[in-house]
């Protein structure tokens, strides 16, 4: 079996991908929605990013070489085309509705009330295109008291209890996970929601509305294991997955660095006890089963920490590998860029962006034997494809010219 995931840099539209032929109108900005639609674009969909005249706010977030092309925008919006339509102008909104007639999917991440004010609620859009999969990624389910509230990653992290896990694990006061974990985790849910909607449409011939609220999805994400003893009625113990909350659960410091190790099976622990010169612990009832080890995880991790500190990372790694114990050195962001495995599989690549020059990009991480994916183009300039996509939607040159003259549509350039 062979795989062909190629990166064409600034590129040609010769990719295939499992979603080739699917057209997605992308009415999202910031992180969650663009992350979802970039993955869909990487899988071959034609994603048309519809932006306001000001553009996606992430365009303006530093660092950047040129205005409107921030690093975060470059990493969230490849394989897309950009069209600027001013939906606040009747003519711009009308052109947007024409575009929807040619689409398979609409993805949006503003609050549903804002879509309704534009006349873009599901019932109105379904009347234009009944086969459209209408996917909303926003803060809260509309049936609850938070329904009208705005939502961003930090707020959703807090509501889903992520910051409090640091405090509960003895890591000091609550703090946010230092990445947009809610945006990206729920963005992944948006990907499978869209694909599920397309599959259902294939079977029924009808589109539908699919809601992907951040709070509910992150609550599930966090509580899948952390429900703990609260799973039962009455509770059989505290909430929280105790191994994850153990203060000692952290990368193990060696004499010159850190190692990340997870021992789970009885055999792995027996081998580790032998490796650190404590074979008698194999028969210790505190450590004899996964259940008992879970109850005594603190002493176990403390013992491992003491052992690791005695040798360097380079000394430990071949010993752990020989014992078939799962362990890897700890990366920093900078050392991750130089990881030898990622280098061998071609994950990070330098490509020439049409306006931004040489930039580092990442390969599509999934591999497909029959429908290979391809980076067909890098992130677009604001409005770079406005005229192109409207022409494809069936608007005449005369009407497009009128829209441009009125400012309802804006054409940018690479």
C-alpha positions in Angstrom: 0.0 0.0 0.0 1.4 3.4 -0.9 0.4 6.9 0.3 1.0 10.2 -1.5 0.4 13.3 0.7 2.2 16.0 -1.2 2.6 19.7 -0.5 2.5 21.9 -3.5 3.2 25.1 -1.7 1.4 28.0 -3.3 -0.3 25.9 -5.6 -2.0 24.0 -8.1 -5.5 22.5 -7.7 -4.6 18.9 -8.5 -5.3 17.3 -5.2 -7.9 14.6 -4.8 -8.8 13.7 -1.2 -11.9 11.9 0.1 -13.9 15.2 0.0 -13.1 16.2 -3.5 -16.2 17.7 -5.1 -17.7 18.9 -1.9 -18.1 22.7 -1.7 -18.1 24.3 1.7 -19.0 27.9 2.4 -17.0 28.9 5.4 -18.5 31.7 7.5 -16.2 31.3 10.4 -13.3 33.3 11.9 -10.9 33.2 14.8 -9.8 29.6 15.8 -12.5 26.9 16.2 -14.3 27.2 12.9 -11.2 27.9 10.7 -9.5 24.9 12.3 -12.5 22.7 11.4 -12.8 24.0 7.8 -9.0 23.7 7.2 -9.1 20.0 8.0 -12.1 19.6 5.6 -10.1 21.6 3.0 -7.1 19.4 3.6 -9.4 16.4 2.9 -10.1 17.8 -0.5 -13.2 20.0 -0.1 -13.4 23.3 -1.9 -13.7 25.7 1.0 -14.7 29.2 0.3 -13.9 31.5 3.2 -16.4 34.3 3.2 -14.9 37.3 5.1 -16.2 40.7 6.0 -14.4 43.7 4.6 -12.2 43.8 7.7 -11.3 40.1 7.3 -10.9 37.4 9.9 -9.5 39.1 13.1 -6.7 36.4 13.3 -5.2 38.0 10.1 -4.1 40.9 12.4 -2.6 38.8 15.2 1.2 39.0 15.3 3.8 37.8 14.4 3.5 38.6 10.7 5.6 39.9 7.8 2.8 41.8 6.1 -0.5 43.3 7.4 -3.4 40.9 7.3 -1.3 37.7 7.1 -0.5 36.8 10.7 1.2 33.5 11.5 -2.0 32.1 13.1 -4.0 32.9 10.0 -1.4 31.1 7.8 -1.6 28.0 9.9 -5.5 27.9 10.1 -6.5 28.8 6.5 -4.5 26.9 3.9 -6.3 25.1 1.1 -9.1 27.8 1.2 -10.2 30.5 -1.1 -11.2 33.9 0.3 -14.2 36.0 -0.9 -15.1 39.3 0.7 -18.9 39.9 0.9 -20.4 42.6 3.0 -23.4 40.8 4.4 -24.6 44.0 6.0 -25.4 45.3 2.6 -28.5 43.9 0.9 -26.5 43.3 -2.3 -23.7 41.5 -0.5 -26.2 39.3 1.3 -28.0 38.5 -1.9 -24.7 37.4 -3.5 -24.0 35.2 -0.5 -27.3 33.5 -0.9 -26.5 32.9 -4.6 -23.3 31.3 -3.4 -25.2 29.0 -1.0 -27.2 27.6 -3.9 -24.0 26.0 -5.2 -22.8 24.7 -1.8 -23.0 21.4 0.0 -22.2 22.7 3.4 -22.4 26.0 5.3 -20.2 26.3 8.4 -20.7 29.3 10.7 -19.5 30.2 14.2 -21.5 33.3 15.1 -24.4 33.0 17.5 -27.6 31.7 15.9 -29.4 34.9 16.8 -27.0 36.8 14.6 -27.6 34.4 11.7 -31.4 34.9 12.2 -31.0 38.7 12.0 -29.3 38.3 8.7 -32.1 36.0 7.4 -29.6 33.1 7.4 -31.4 30.9 10.0 -31.7 27.3 9.0 -35.3 27.4 7.8 -34.5 30.4 5.5 -31.3 28.8 4.2 -33.0 25.4 3.6 -35.6 27.2 1.5 -32.7 28.3 -0.7 -30.9 25.0 -0.8 -32.7 22.0 0.9 -29.7 19.7 0.5 -27.4 22.0 2.4 -25.7 20.7 5.6 -26.0 23.7 7.9 -23.4 23.4 10.7 -23.1 25.8 13.5 -20.1 25.9 15.9 -20.8 28.3 18.7 -20.7 28.6 22.5 -23.8 27.1 24.0 -26.8 25.0 23.2 -29.7 27.2 22.5 -32.1 25.5 24.9 -30.2 26.5 28.1 -29.8 29.8 30.0 -26.3 30.4 28.5 -27.7 30.3 24.9 -27.2 34.0 24.0 -23.8 34.4 25.7 -20.7 34.9 23.6 -17.9 32.3 24.1 -14.2 32.1 23.6 -11.6 29.5 24.4 -10.7 30.8 27.8 -14.3 31.0 29.0 -15.1 27.5 27.8 -12.0 26.1 29.4 -13.1 27.6 32.7 -16.6 26.4 32.4 -15.5 22.9 31.6 -13.3 22.8 34.7 -9.9 22.5 32.9 -8.2 25.2 34.9 -9.4 23.8 38.2 -7.7 20.5 37.3 -4.3 22.1 37.7 -5.2 23.3 41.2 -6.7 19.9 42.1 -3.5 18.2 41.0 -1.5 20.4 43.2 -0.1 22.7 40.5 -0.9 26.0 42.1 -3.9 28.2 41.4 -6.2 27.5 38.4 -4.7 28.2 35.0 -5.7 27.8 31.4 -4.2 25.1 29.3 -1.6 27.1 27.3 -3.1 26.5 23.9 -6.6 26.9 22.3 -7.6 23.5 23.4 -11.3 24.2 23.4 -11.3 25.8 20.0 -9.3 22.9 18.5 -11.0 20.0 20.3 -14.5 21.3 19.3 -13.2 22.1 15.8 -12.5 18.4 15.4 -16.1 17.7 16.5 -17.2 20.1 13.8 -15.3 18.1 11.2 -17.1 14.8 12.1 -20.4 16.7 12.4 -20.0 17.9 8.8 -19.0 14.5 7.5 -21.9 12.9 9.3 -24.3 15.4 7.8 -22.9 14.6 4.3 -23.3 10.9 4.9 -26.9 11.3 6.1 -27.6 13.5 3.0 -26.2 10.8 0.8 -28.7 8.3 2.3 -31.8 10.6 2.5 -31.2 13.3 -0.2 -31.9 16.0 2.4 -29.6 18.4 4.3 -30.1 19.3 7.9 -29.0 21.6 10.7 -26.2 20.3 12.9 -25.4 22.2 16.1 -21.9 21.9 17.7 -21.9 23.9 21.0 -18.5 24.4 22.6 -19.6 24.1 26.2 -21.4 20.8 25.9 -18.7 19.2 23.8 -15.9 20.3 26.1 -17.9 19.2 29.2 -18.0 15.7 27.6 -14.3 15.9 26.6 -13.2 16.7 30.2 -15.7 14.5 32.1 -15.4 11.3 30.0 -12.8 10.0 32.6 -13.1 12.7 35.3 -16.7 11.7 36.3 -14.9 9.1 38.4 -16.8 8.0 41.4 -19.7 10.3 40.5 -20.5 7.9 37.7 -22.6 5.9 40.2 -25.7 6.7 42.3 -24.8 6.9 45.1 -21.2 8.0 44.4 -18.6 5.3 45.1 -15.8 7.9 45.4 -14.8 11.5 44.4 -15.1 12.9 40.9 -11.9 12.9 39.0 -9.6 10.3 37.4 -7.1 9.9 40.3 -4.1 8.9 38.2 -4.4 12.1 36.1 -4.9 14.2 39.2 -1.9 12.8 41.1 0.6 15.6 41.8 3.4 13.3 40.9 2.1 12.8 37.4 4.5 14.9 35.4 7.5 14.3 33.2 10.3 12.6 35.2 13.4 14.7 35.6 16.6 12.9 34.6 20.1 14.1 35.4 20.0 16.4 32.4 16.5 16.6 31.0 13.1 14.9 31.2 11.4 11.6 30.2 7.7 11.0 29.7 6.8 7.5 30.6 3.5 5.7 31.2 3.5 2.2 32.7 0.1 0.5 32.6 0.3 -3.3 32.4 1.4 -5.7 35.2 4.3 -6.8 33.0 5.5 -3.2 32.3 5.6 -2.5 36.0 7.4 -5.7 36.8 10.1 -4.8 34.3 10.4 -1.3 35.6 10.9 -2.6 39.2 13.7 -4.8 38.0 15.2 -2.0 36.0 15.5 0.3 39.0 16.8 -2.5 41.2 13.6 -3.0 43.3 12.5 -6.5 42.1 10.8 -7.2 45.5 8.1 -4.6 44.6 6.7 -7.1 42.1 5.1 -8.9 45.0 4.0 -5.8 47.0 0.2 -6.0 47.3 0.0 -2.2 46.8 1.3 -2.6 43.3 0.1 -6.0 42.2 -2.9 -5.0 40.0 -4.0 -2.0 38.0 -6.7 -1.3 40.6 -4.2 -1.2 43.5 -1.7 0.8 41.6 -4.4 3.3 40.9 -4.9 3.7 44.6 -1.2 4.0 45.2 -0.2 6.1 42.2 1.5 8.8 44.3 4.1 6.5 45.9 4.7 4.8 42.6 5.4 8.0 40.7 7.6 9.3 43.5 9.7 6.2 43.4 10.0 6.5 39.6 11.0 10.2 40.0 13.8 9.3 42.4 15.1 6.6 40.1 15.1 8.8 36.9 17.1 11.6 38.6 20.1 9.3 39.0 20.9 9.0 35.2 20.9 11.1 32.1 18.1 10.9 29.5 20.6 9.4 27.0 21.4 6.7 29.6 17.8 5.9 30.4 16.3 5.7 26.9 18.1 2.5 25.7 17.4 0.8 29.0 13.7 1.6 28.8 13.6 0.5 25.1 15.3 -2.8 25.9 12.7 -3.5 28.6 9.9 -2.6 26.2 8.7 0.2 28.5 6.8 3.1 26.8 8.9 6.2 27.2 10.1 9.2 25.2 12.1 12.3 25.9 10.3 15.5 26.6 10.1 18.0 23.7 10.0 21.8 23.8 8.2 23.7 21.1 11.6 24.4 19.5 12.9 20.8 19.7 9.6 19.5 18.3 10.4 21.3 15.1 13.5 19.2 14.8 12.1 15.8 15.8 13.8 13.1 13.7 10.6 11.1 13.2 8.7 14.2 11.9 11.6 15.0 9.7 11.6 11.5 8.2 7.9 11.5 7.4 8.1 15.0 6.0 5.7 16.6 8.5 7.3 20.1 8.6 8.1 21.6 5.3 9.4 24.9 4.0 7.3 26.3 1.2 7.1 29.5 -0.8 3.9 31.5 0.0 2.7 33.8 -2.9 2.9 36.9 -0.6 4.7 35.9 2.6 7.8 34.3 1.1 9.3 31.2 2.8 7.1 29.8 5.5 7.1 26.6 7.6 4.0 24.5 7.0 2.7 21.1 8.2 1.7 18.2 6.1 -1.8 16.7 6.3 -1.3 14.2 9.1 -3.8 11.6 7.9 -2.9 9.2 5.1 -5.2 7.9 2.4 -4.4 5.0 0.1 -6.9 5.7 -2.7 -7.8 9.4 -2.3 -4.5 11.1 -1.3 -4.7 14.5 0.2 -2.7 17.5 -1.0 -1.8 21.0 0.1 -3.2 22.7 -2.9 -2.7 26.3 -1.9 -1.5 28.3 1.1 -3.6 30.8 3.1 -5.3 33.4 0.8 -5.0 37.1 0.8 -8.2 38.9 1.9 -10.7 38.7 -0.9 -8.3 37.1 -3.3 -10.9 34.9 -4.9 -14.1 37.1 -4.6 -14.7 37.4 -8.4 -13.7 33.9 -9.1 -16.2 32.3 -6.7 -19.0 34.5 -7.6 -18.5 33.8 -11.3 -18.6 30.0 -10.4 -21.9 30.7 -8.5 -23.4 31.9 -11.8 -23.3 35.7 -11.3 -22.8 37.6 -14.5 -19.8 39.8 -15.1 -22.1 42.8 -15.1 -23.6 42.0 -11.7 -20.2 41.3 -10.2 -19.0 44.6 -11.5 -22.0 46.3 -9.9 -21.3 44.6 -6.6 -17.7 45.7 -6.7 -18.6 49.2 -7.5 -21.1 49.3 -4.6 -18.5 47.9 -2.2 -20.7 44.9 -1.4 -18.0 42.7 -2.8 -14.3 43.4 -2.6 -11.5 41.8 -4.7 -8.1 41.4 -3.1 -4.9 40.1 -4.6 -2.1 37.8 -3.9 
